[in-house]
Amino acid sequence: MSTPELSTQAEVSAEIADLSAGADPSVVQPRLDYAPYRSSLLRHPTKDLHQVDPEGVELWAPCFSHQDVDPLEADLTIQHSGEPIGERISISGRVVDGDGRPVAHQLVEIWQANAGGRYIHQRDQHPAPLDPNFTGAGRCLTDADGGYSFQTIKPGPYPWRNHRNAWRPAHVHFSLFGTEFTQRIVTQMYFPGDPLFALDPIYQSITDQDARDRLVASYDHDLTRPEWSTGYRWDIVLTGAHRTWTDNDEDHS
């Protein structure tokens, strides 16, 4: 059986432009069936949600306490015996609700590709080098003011097979837990000025520009450490009109 020919970037970009021209400005969540993102139809629920007993789910879910999360887990650059390759960065921000109130003592987890754009995962066959000194995962708890902070390496962009010569913008995945493991959101943080934004169907599936902008961190010189790392600030808003987009209904790469 022959492999179907992949669309070109020009063809996908034309589809993105056509859909953007007819987008409803009041819709801030991503489109579930977004044609330029070829597998979007396969990556979201197709049936109604079912009610579950939260206590029953908790019996089978992992559990943790504040003592289980070591502050050193927030530094992804010290997890091995050597220095990881790449640009050291600091990412800090606050988790707040729609009224700006801090969400304290919540578990925040991140995972990402390395500086070469490769994940330590069996299914990632991107022929970029693995870094033996970088696993790409960390976690922390927000403080009393809702603040979090990570030290890591700036991830690289990587190819994916949505269409020919498709590349994902550099990003860091964020996962936040509430008071139970049934309360979880997942989202992605991007870096300012990425030239791949306009070409990426996942980013463009959010048709509202303001909602897209809320996924992009800001360079913060006050977070930059002299002769050590550059700093980025990214706040996460959980509710309200300015909440951060989440991909709970989809399984993005």
N, C-alpha and C positions, 0 to 999 in steps of 0.2 A: 504494500500500500504506500503510495507516495505521500510525502509530507506536504500539507497545504502551504502555499507560498505566503510568507508573512507580509503584512502591509508595510509600506515605507513610513518614515517619520512624517513626510510631507502629507501623506494621506491621513494619518492619525491627527496631525495638527489641523488639517482642514475640517475634520469631524469635530474637533474641540471648538474651533471657531464658529461653526454652524450652531452647535448646541449652546454656546455662550451667548450668541446673538438672540436666541429665543428664550433665555433663562428668565425665570420668575425672580425678581430681586428680593422678594419676601422669603424665599426658601434659602436657608443658611446651612442645612444639613446636606451631605453629599448624596448624589443620585445613586440609588441602589443598582439600577440597570443602566449603566453608563457605557455606551457602545465603544468609545475609544479605549476603555479599560476592558479588554477582551474577556477576561474571566470573571467580571463583576457579577454576572448572572449566577455563577456557581459559588459565590463567596458571601452570600447573605441568606437569611432564613426565607423559605418559600411557604411556610405554614404558620398558622397562628401560634402565639406563645402559649405555654401551659403553666398553670399555677403549680408551684412546688412548695413544700414545707421547708422553710429556711432552717429550722432546727435539724431536720433530717439530712439536709445537705451538709450542715456543719459536722455531722458525725463522720463524714467521709472526706472532709476537706482537711488540708494541712492546717496547723495552728502555730501561732507564735505569740510571744509576749515581748514587751519592750526590752527585756533582758536578752532576747534572742538576736537582736539586731545590733551588731557591733559597729561603732562609729567608723572604724577602718574600712567597712564594706562600701563606704561611699567614695573611696579612692580606688579607681580602677587601674591606676598606674603602679600600685605596689603589691599586686596580688601574686607576683612571681619573683624569681630570684634576680631577674635583670630588668632593665628599662625597656618599656615598649617603644616601638618605632612610631614616629609621627609628631604632630603638633599638639602639645599639651594645652588643654583648655579647662576652664572652670565654668560650670553651669549652676546658677543659683536663681532662686525665685521664691514666690509664695503661692500656696494653695489657699484660695479664698472662695466664699460662696458668692451668690449674685449680688449681695449687699456689701461686699468687700470685707466681710468678717473672716478672720483666720480660721482655717480648718487644721486644728492642732493634733499632733501625735498620730498621724496617718502614715501608713506604709507606702513609700514611693520606691518603685523598682525601675531600672532602666536596662536596656540591652541594645547593642549596636554592632555594626561592622567595624573592622579595624581600619587603619589608615589607608590600606590598599583596597578597601571596599569589599572585604570578605568576612563572612560570619564563620565561627567555629561550629559548623553544623554539617552533618553528613550529606544533606541534600544541596548544599552550596558547592557547586563545582566550578565557580568562577575561577579561572586560572590566575588568580592573584596570590601572592605569598601569604601563608598563615604566619602570624606573629606568636612565637612560643611564649612571649611575655605579656600577652594581652588576650584575656578571655572575652571581655566585652559585656560584662554584666555586673551590676551593683545595686545596692539598696540603702535606704536610710529612712528615718522617721522625721516628719515635720516637727518643728519646735513649737513653742507656745504661741508664736506669732504666725504659724503656718509656713515658716521658712524651710527650705531644703537646699542642699548644696552637694554637688558632685565634682570630683576631679577625674578627668578622663583624657582620651585622645580624640581629636577631631576625626570622625569617620569619613571615609572616601565614598564617592558615588560608585554604583555598581550596575552592571548590565542585568536586564531581565528580559524574558522572551515574550513580552506582550506584542511587540512588533520588531521589525528589523532595525538594529542599532538603537534599541531602547535602553535608556539609562535612568536610574532613579536618582533624584537629588539626595545629597548627603542628609542623613536624619538620625535622630535618636528616638527609640521607642520608650514611652513612659507608661507605666501601669500604676494606678492608685487604688488602694483598698480602703473601704470604709470601716465600720465597726464589725462587719462580718465578711466572710469570703464570698458571699453572694452579692456584695456591694463592691463592684470592681469596674473601673473604666480604663480603657487603653487608648492612647493617642500617639502622635508623632510630633517631634520638634524639629524644625528645619533651621537653616542658617541664612542670614541676610544676603541678598544679592546673588543667589544661586542662578546661573544661566539656564539650568534645566527646568525651572519652574514652569515655564510656558510650554514645555514639551512633554510634561509628565501627566498622563491621564489620571493617576490617583490624586495628585494635588489638584488637578483641574476639575475633578468630579465634584469638588466643592465650588459651586458656581458663583457664590457671593464673595467678592474680593475682600471685604472686611473680615469675613470668617476665615478666609485663607490667611490673611495677614496675622491673625491671632495664633497661627501655628508657627510663626517665624520668630525666633529669638532676636534680641537686640544686642549688639556689641556694647559692652559696658566697661569703660576704661577704669572705673573704680574697682571692678572685680579683677582686672588684669593684674597679675603679680609680676613685679619687676624681674626681668631676666629669667622668667620661669614659665608663665602661661598667660594666654589671652582669656578674657572673661566674657561670658554671655549671660544675659538675664532673660528669664522666661517665666511668667506667671501663669498659673492654671486656674481658670474660673469654672467652678463646677455647675452653677445654675444661672438662670437669668438670660436676658437678651444678649449678653456679651460672653456667654460661656464658651469654653474651648471645645472645638469639635473633637468628637471621639469616634473611634472606629470599632465600637463594640459589636456592631451588626455586620462587620465585614472582617476578613482575615487578610490584611494587606501585608505585603512583603516588607 
